[in-house]
Amino acid sequence: MSGDESWVYGYNPETKAQLSQWKSQASPRPKKARQVQSKQQAMEGVVLVVCSLIVAMAYCNPVECPAKCECDSPRITCEGGTISILDKRLTALVIQDADPPITTLNHAITQQLEHLVKLQLDSVGLTEIDPGALATIQRLETLEITNNRIATIGPATFRNCGKLIYLNLENNNIEIELKNLKSLCIGGIKFNLSDDLVNHNKLPVLESLQLKGDPENKLRVTNKIQENILNMTTQSLKNLELSYCGLASPKIFTQANSKLQNLKATDVKLVPTRLSLWPKFELPKIEILDLSGSPYLTKLFLTSNAPTTLPDLKILKMSHCWIRDFPESHFEQKTPNVKQLDISHNPLECTCYGISWIPNYVRYGKLILLNEENTICAIPKHLKDIPLLTASLCPIIPTPDTTSTPATYTTSLVTSVDTTVIPEESHSSSPGMTTTNKGNLLLVSPVIIMISFITLCVCLIV
């Protein structure tokens, strides 16, 4: 039985000819589907048009860069003693080496900078800031006035600077008071730090403090200043950096209620203190401790008799500190949770007593050795200039006892290649017995026992 076969073809009409239909004169007119754009498509179209207009306006109206300036929107860097009217789209201004110098920062200058978010004046010859001049720049968040000759700053200098959170006054000799400041960096070649310059009353919400001296002129930090800083660490201060400073005492490390999380004391000189009088380190919240370039401070931290434990410490840096060894017992007692360690650029003594545990910790993923290419051995001679992680450590020298008691082997330091011997410990072997003889004895003993047993059986039968 067979039937008719029908084929149906579907397609999307694209032209009017394809949309044509056969109709008689009496039939109604054909209906056309009306296409309406969705609201989402309409919104996307509007956004696209607006973005295109903004790009076109920026292209047709580029930022005008004043003379002696380089513009990299939104930042502009200028050299010169005059400040031109700036484009409102520029939010960061840097002026360096002004000639002629800008001696006073006044309203005439700041009223042209009211749109700035960051202002940096470096070596412009500034000696004075008019009270209230900075209040014109209401959006100002970062202010750096470095390498100038400012002597004093009045109490109204930073009034109405409610958004200012970072202030850098390095290489100025000034007095400051700012209730909203969170980050402060001061110091310089000829900077003298007065006892009451930094305290909680003047800087109640300060979170980060940097005190920087000079290699030739250490910044002197008196006991009074340290007491002020200690008080701040119990309130809001979490990050403290001391660079090229001279400490009259180690008080800054002895606050049981300290909230410090990051302490960087690099190239710090400490007045010699007897180890027996060294107080206990009290930094319960410290997570990063950097003592690089401060050998005496590092020595006191590692060898002080007072018990010291920093439970939250994760990163410890002690490069350029003349460290010879760092026993595992010190590590477990003082810094049990450290995950990253830097002891580079030190004359390391690569022996069993000192740092042989470090390669094992690194190998098993318990520790990350920072700057490992510069962590090299100094002694013994056969390991000199070899990286710690590739050196073969723990040579042992046998010292047999000459008395009638069984001999024991003791571990000692090796200072030359000629004396390197690696024996095995023995507590039950007779004096003078070597490992090879002991092994031969273990092989021969079963044969002797078997022969003795056979001889005994033959004797009993006979």
C-alpha positions as CSV (number, residue, x, y, z in Angstrom):
1,M,0.0,0.0,0.0
2,S,1.4,3.4,-0.9
3,G,0.3,6.9,-0.1
4,D,1.1,10.5,-1.1
5,E,4.3,12.1,0.2
6,S,4.2,15.7,1.4
7,W,7.2,18.1,2.0
8,V,7.0,21.2,4.1
9,Y,9.7,23.9,3.8
10,G,10.1,26.6,6.5
11,Y,12.1,29.8,6.2
12,N,12.3,33.3,7.5
13,P,11.2,35.9,4.9
14,E,13.6,38.7,4.5
15,T,12.3,40.8,1.5
16,K,8.9,42.2,0.6
17,A,8.8,39.8,-2.4
18,Q,9.1,36.9,-0.1
19,L,6.4,38.2,2.2
20,S,3.9,38.5,-0.8
21,Q,0.7,36.4,-0.6
22,W,-1.9,35.5,-3.3
23,K,-5.2,37.1,-2.5
24,S,-8.5,37.6,-4.3
25,Q,-10.2,40.9,-4.6
26,A,-12.8,40.1,-1.9
27,S,-10.3,38.7,0.6
28,P,-9.1,40.9,3.5
29,R,-5.7,42.6,3.6
30,P,-2.8,40.5,4.9
31,K,-1.6,41.2,8.5
32,K,2.0,42.2,9.1
33,A,3.8,41.4,12.4
34,R,5.1,44.6,14.1
35,Q,8.6,44.5,15.5
36,V,9.0,46.5,18.8
37,Q,12.4,47.1,20.4
38,S,12.7,45.8,24.0
39,K,13.4,48.1,26.9
40,Q,16.8,46.5,27.6
41,Q,17.9,47.0,24.0
42,A,16.8,50.6,24.2
43,M,18.8,51.2,27.4
44,E,21.9,49.6,25.9
45,G,21.5,51.8,22.9
46,V,21.3,54.9,25.1
47,V,24.4,53.9,27.1
48,L,26.3,53.2,23.9
49,V,25.4,56.7,22.5
50,V,26.5,58.4,25.8
51,C,29.8,56.6,25.9
52,S,30.5,57.4,22.3
53,L,29.8,61.1,23.0
54,I,32.1,61.1,26.0
55,V,34.9,59.5,24.1
56,A,34.3,61.9,21.2
57,M,34.4,64.9,23.5
58,A,37.6,63.7,25.2
59,Y,39.2,63.2,21.8
60,C,38.1,66.6,20.5
61,N,38.9,68.4,23.8
62,P,42.2,67.0,25.1
63,V,43.7,68.0,28.4
64,E,45.7,71.2,28.1
65,C,49.2,70.8,29.5
66,P,50.9,74.0,30.8
67,A,54.4,75.0,29.9
68,K,57.3,73.1,31.6
69,C,54.8,70.4,32.6
70,E,54.2,66.8,31.5
71,C,50.6,65.5,31.6
72,D,49.7,61.9,32.0
73,S,46.0,62.2,32.9
74,P,44.9,62.4,35.7
75,R,48.5,63.3,36.8
76,I,50.6,66.4,35.9
77,T,54.3,66.9,36.8
78,C,55.7,70.4,36.6
79,E,59.1,72.1,37.0
80,G,58.9,75.8,37.7
81,G,57.9,78.5,40.2
82,T,54.6,79.3,38.8
83,I,51.3,77.4,38.9
84,S,49.0,77.9,35.9
85,I,45.3,77.3,35.8
86,L,44.9,73.5,35.6
87,D,42.3,71.4,33.7
88,K,39.6,70.2,36.1
89,R,40.3,66.6,34.9
90,L,43.8,66.7,36.4
91,T,43.5,65.4,40.0
92,A,47.2,64.9,40.9
93,L,49.8,67.6,40.8
94,V,53.6,67.1,41.3
95,I,56.0,70.1,41.4
96,Q,59.7,69.5,41.7
97,D,62.7,71.8,41.9
98,A,60.8,75.0,41.5
99,D,62.7,77.9,40.0
100,P,61.9,80.6,41.1
101,P,61.0,78.9,44.5
102,I,57.5,78.8,45.9
103,T,58.1,80.1,49.4
104,T,54.5,80.3,50.6
105,L,51.5,78.1,49.9
106,N,48.6,80.6,50.0
107,H,45.0,80.9,48.9
108,A,46.0,82.4,45.5
109,I,47.7,79.1,44.7
110,T,45.3,76.7,46.3
111,Q,42.2,78.2,44.8
112,Q,43.4,77.0,41.4
113,L,43.9,73.5,42.8
114,E,40.5,72.9,44.4
115,H,39.8,69.8,42.3
116,L,43.0,68.0,43.3
117,V,43.1,64.7,45.2
118,K,46.9,64.5,45.5
119,L,49.4,67.3,45.8
120,Q,53.2,66.8,46.0
121,L,55.6,69.7,46.5
122,D,59.2,68.4,46.4
123,S,62.2,70.8,46.8
124,V,60.2,73.9,45.9
125,G,61.7,76.2,48.6
126,L,58.5,76.2,50.7
127,T,58.9,77.9,54.1
128,E,55.3,78.6,55.1
129,I,51.8,77.4,54.7
130,D,49.1,80.0,55.2
131,P,46.4,79.0,57.8
132,G,43.4,77.7,55.9
133,A,45.0,77.7,52.5
134,L,44.7,73.9,52.2
135,A,41.0,74.0,53.2
136,T,40.3,75.2,49.6
137,I,41.3,71.8,48.4
138,Q,38.4,70.0,50.0
139,R,39.0,66.7,48.1
140,L,42.7,66.5,49.1
141,E,43.6,63.0,50.3
142,T,47.3,62.8,49.9
143,L,49.8,65.7,50.7
144,E,53.6,65.3,50.3
145,I,55.7,68.4,51.2
146,T,59.2,67.0,51.2
147,N,62.7,68.5,51.1
148,N,61.6,72.0,52.0
149,R,62.4,74.5,54.8
150,I,59.2,74.6,56.8
151,A,59.8,75.3,60.4
152,T,56.4,75.5,62.0
153,I,52.8,74.6,61.1
154,G,50.0,76.3,62.9
155,P,47.0,74.6,64.4
156,A,44.8,76.0,61.6
157,T,46.9,74.7,58.8
158,F,45.0,71.5,58.2
159,R,41.6,72.7,59.4
160,N,38.7,71.5,57.2
161,C,41.0,69.0,55.5
162,G,38.5,66.2,56.4
163,K,39.6,63.8,53.7
164,L,43.4,64.1,54.2
165,I,44.6,60.6,55.1
166,Y,48.3,60.6,54.1
167,L,50.8,63.3,55.0
168,N,54.6,63.2,54.2
169,L,56.7,66.0,55.7
170,E,60.1,64.4,55.3
171,N,63.1,66.7,55.5
172,N,61.3,69.5,57.3
173,N,61.6,70.6,60.9
174,I,58.0,71.2,61.9
175,E,55.3,70.8,64.5
176,I,52.0,69.1,63.5
177,E,48.5,68.5,64.8
178,L,45.9,66.8,62.7
179,K,43.0,64.9,64.1
180,N,42.0,62.9,60.9
181,L,45.5,61.9,59.8
182,K,46.0,58.1,59.4
183,S,49.5,58.0,57.8
184,L,52.5,60.1,58.7
185,C,56.1,60.1,57.4
186,I,58.7,62.5,58.9
187,G,62.4,62.8,59.2
188,G,65.3,63.9,57.0
189,I,69.0,64.9,57.0
190,K,68.7,67.8,59.4
191,F,65.5,66.8,61.1
192,N,65.2,67.1,64.9
193,L,62.4,65.1,66.5
194,S,61.0,67.0,69.5
195,D,59.6,65.0,72.4
196,D,55.9,66.1,71.9
197,L,55.9,66.2,68.1
198,V,54.1,62.8,67.9
199,N,51.5,61.8,70.4
200,H,48.0,60.4,70.6
201,N,46.4,63.8,71.4
202,K,47.7,65.4,68.2
203,L,47.2,62.3,66.0
204,P,44.3,60.3,67.6
205,V,43.6,58.1,64.6
206,L,47.1,57.6,63.2
207,E,47.6,54.0,61.9
208,S,51.0,54.3,60.2
209,L,54.1,56.2,61.3
210,Q,57.4,56.4,59.6
211,L,60.5,58.0,61.2
212,K,63.4,58.3,58.9
213,G,66.9,59.5,59.6
214,D,70.1,59.5,57.5
215,P,73.1,57.2,57.3
216,E,75.3,60.0,58.5
217,N,72.9,61.5,61.0
218,K,70.7,59.1,62.9
219,L,67.3,60.4,63.9
220,R,67.4,60.4,67.7
221,V,64.3,58.8,69.4
222,T,64.3,59.7,73.1
223,N,62.6,57.7,75.9
224,K,59.8,60.3,76.0
225,I,59.1,59.9,72.3
226,Q,59.1,56.1,72.7
227,E,56.6,56.4,75.5
228,N,54.3,58.5,73.3
229,I,54.6,55.9,70.5
230,L,53.9,53.1,73.0
231,N,50.7,54.9,74.0
232,M,49.7,55.2,70.4
233,T,50.3,51.5,69.8
234,T,47.6,50.8,72.4
235,Q,45.1,53.1,70.6
236,S,45.3,53.1,66.8
237,L,48.9,52.7,65.6
238,K,49.4,49.4,63.6
239,N,52.4,50.1,61.4
240,L,55.7,51.5,62.6
241,E,58.8,52.1,60.5
242,L,62.1,53.2,62.0
243,S,64.9,53.8,59.5
244,Y,68.3,55.1,60.5
245,C,67.2,55.9,64.0
246,G,69.0,55.9,67.3
247,L,67.0,54.5,70.2
248,A,67.9,55.5,73.8
249,S,66.3,52.2,75.1
250,P,64.3,49.2,73.9
251,K,61.0,50.4,75.4
252,I,59.3,50.4,72.1
253,F,59.3,46.6,72.1
254,T,57.8,46.1,75.6
255,Q,54.1,47.0,75.4
256,A,51.9,44.1,76.4
257,N,48.8,45.8,75.0
258,S,50.4,46.8,71.7
259,K,48.3,46.6,68.6
260,L,51.3,46.8,66.3
261,Q,51.0,44.4,63.3
262,N,54.0,45.6,61.3
263,L,57.3,46.8,62.8
264,K,60.2,47.7,60.6
265,A,63.4,48.7,62.6
266,T,66.1,48.8,59.9
267,D,69.5,50.3,60.4
268,V,68.6,51.2,63.9
269,K,71.3,51.9,66.5
270,L,70.6,50.9,70.1
271,V,72.5,52.2,73.1
272,P,74.4,49.2,74.5
273,T,72.3,47.4,77.2
274,R,73.3,44.5,79.4
275,L,71.7,41.3,78.3
276,S,70.5,40.6,81.8
277,L,68.6,43.9,81.9
278,W,67.0,43.3,78.5
279,P,63.2,43.3,79.0
280,K,60.8,40.8,77.5
281,F,59.5,41.4,74.0
282,E,55.8,42.3,74.3
283,L,54.4,42.4,70.8
284,P,51.4,40.1,70.9
285,K,49.8,41.2,67.6
286,I,53.0,41.6,65.5
287,E,52.8,39.8,62.2
288,I,55.8,41.2,60.3
289,L,59.1,42.0,62.1
290,D,62.0,43.5,60.1
291,L,65.3,44.0,61.9
292,S,67.5,44.2,58.8
293,G,70.7,46.2,59.3
294,S,70.3,46.3,63.1
295,P,72.8,43.7,64.4
296,Y,72.8,44.7,68.0
297,L,69.0,44.8,68.2
298,T,68.8,41.4,66.5
299,K,71.4,39.9,68.9
300,L,69.4,41.0,71.9
301,F,66.2,39.6,70.4
302,L,67.8,36.2,69.8
303,T,70.0,35.8,72.9
304,S,68.1,37.7,75.7
305,N,67.5,35.6,78.8
306,A,63.9,37.0,79.1
307,P,61.4,34.6,77.6
308,T,60.2,35.9,74.3
309,T,57.3,34.5,72.2
310,L,55.7,36.2,69.2
311,P,52.8,33.9,68.5
312,D,51.3,35.8,65.6
313,L,54.6,36.5,63.8
314,K,54.5,35.3,60.2
315,I,57.4,37.1,58.5
316,L,60.8,37.6,60.1
317,K,63.7,39.5,58.4
318,M,67.2,39.7,59.8
319,S,69.5,40.4,56.9
320,H,72.8,42.3,57.3
321,C,72.8,41.5,61.0
322,W,76.0,39.5,61.4
323,I,74.2,36.4,62.4
324,R,76.3,33.2,62.5
325,D,73.6,30.8,63.6
326,F,69.9,30.5,64.4
327,P,69.3,27.4,66.5
328,E,66.0,25.5,66.0
329,S,65.3,25.8,69.7
330,H,65.3,29.6,69.4
331,F,63.0,29.5,66.4
332,E,60.5,27.2,68.1
333,Q,60.5,29.2,71.3
334,K,60.5,32.7,70.0
335,T,58.8,32.5,66.6
336,P,56.9,29.2,66.4
337,N,54.5,30.3,63.6
338,V,56.9,32.1,61.3
339,K,56.4,31.0,57.6
340,Q,58.9,33.3,55.9
341,L,62.5,33.9,57.0
342,D,65.2,36.2,55.7
343,I,68.8,35.7,57.1
344,S,70.6,36.8,53.9
345,H,73.9,38.7,53.8
346,N,75.1,37.1,57.1
347,P,78.3,35.2,57.8
348,L,76.5,31.9,58.4
349,E,78.1,29.0,60.1
350,C,76.8,26.0,58.3
351,T,77.0,23.3,60.9
352,C,74.7,21.0,62.8
353,Y,74.5,23.2,65.8
354,G,73.3,26.3,64.0
355,I,71.1,26.3,60.9
356,S,71.0,22.7,59.5
357,W,67.3,22.6,60.3
358,I,66.4,25.3,57.8
359,P,66.9,23.3,54.6
360,N,64.7,20.5,56.1
361,Y,62.0,23.0,56.9
362,V,62.1,24.4,53.4
363,R,62.2,21.0,51.9
364,Y,59.0,19.9,53.7
365,G,57.2,23.1,53.0
366,K,57.2,24.3,56.6
367,L,59.2,27.5,55.8
368,I,60.0,29.8,52.9
369,L,63.5,31.2,52.8
370,L,63.4,34.7,51.4
371,N,66.4,36.0,49.3
372,E,67.8,32.5,49.3
373,E,70.4,33.3,46.5
374,N,72.1,35.6,49.0
375,T,71.8,33.2,52.0
376,I,75.3,31.6,51.7
377,C,77.7,29.9,54.1
378,A,80.8,31.6,55.4
379,I,82.3,28.7,57.4
380,P,83.5,25.9,57.3
381,K,86.0,26.5,54.5
382,H,84.8,23.7,52.3
383,L,81.3,25.3,52.3
384,K,82.3,28.9,51.9
385,D,80.2,30.9,49.3
386,I,77.8,27.9,48.8
387,P,74.1,28.6,49.2
388,L,72.6,27.3,52.4
389,L,70.0,25.2,50.6
390,T,72.5,23.4,48.5
391,A,75.2,22.8,51.1
392,S,75.8,19.4,52.7
393,L,75.6,20.1,56.4
394,C,76.0,18.1,59.7
395,P,79.5,16.5,59.4
396,I,80.1,14.3,62.5
397,I,83.5,13.4,64.0
398,P,83.9,10.1,66.0
399,T,85.7,10.5,69.4
400,P,86.0,6.9,70.8
401,D,86.6,6.6,74.5
402,T,89.9,4.9,75.6
403,T,88.6,3.7,79.0
404,S,87.1,0.3,79.7
405,T,83.5,1.5,79.2
406,P,81.9,1.2,75.8
407,A,82.9,3.9,73.4
408,T,80.5,6.7,72.4
409,Y,80.6,9.1,69.5
410,T,80.1,12.8,70.0
411,T,79.2,15.4,67.4
412,S,81.6,18.4,66.9
413,L,82.1,21.3,64.6
414,V,84.2,20.7,61.5
415,T,86.5,23.5,60.5
416,S,88.4,21.9,57.7
417,V,87.9,19.3,55.0
418,D,90.6,17.0,56.2
419,T,88.8,16.1,59.4
420,T,85.4,15.4,57.9
421,V,84.3,11.9,58.9
422,I,80.7,10.6,58.9
423,P,80.4,7.6,61.2
424,E,77.4,6.0,62.7
425,E,76.4,6.1,66.4
426,S,77.1,3.0,68.5
427,H,76.4,2.4,72.1
428,S,76.8,-1.4,72.4
429,S,79.8,-2.3,70.2
430,S,83.2,-3.0,71.7
431,P,86.0,-0.4,71.6
432,G,87.6,-0.2,68.2
433,M,84.9,-2.2,66.4
434,T,84.1,-0.7,63.0
435,T,80.7,-0.8,61.2
436,T,82.1,-3.3,58.6
437,N,83.3,-5.7,61.3
438,K,80.0,-5.5,63.1
439,G,78.2,-6.3,59.8
440,N,80.5,-9.4,59.2
441,L,79.8,-10.6,62.7
442,L,76.1,-10.5,62.2
443,L,76.5,-12.6,59.0
444,V,78.8,-15.2,60.6
445,S,76.8,-15.7,63.8
446,P,74.0,-17.9,62.4
447,V,76.5,-20.3,60.8
448,I,78.4,-20.7,64.1
449,I,75.1,-21.4,65.9
450,M,74.1,-24.1,63.4
451,I,77.5,-25.9,63.6
452,S,77.3,-25.9,67.4
453,F,73.8,-27.4,67.3
454,I,74.8,-30.2,64.9
455,T,77.9,-31.0,67.0
456,L,75.7,-31.3,70.1
457,C,73.2,-33.7,68.5
458,V,76.1,-36.0,67.2
459,C,77.5,-36.1,70.8
460,L,74.1,-37.1,72.3
461,I,73.6,-39.9,69.7
462,V,77.1,-41.4,70.3
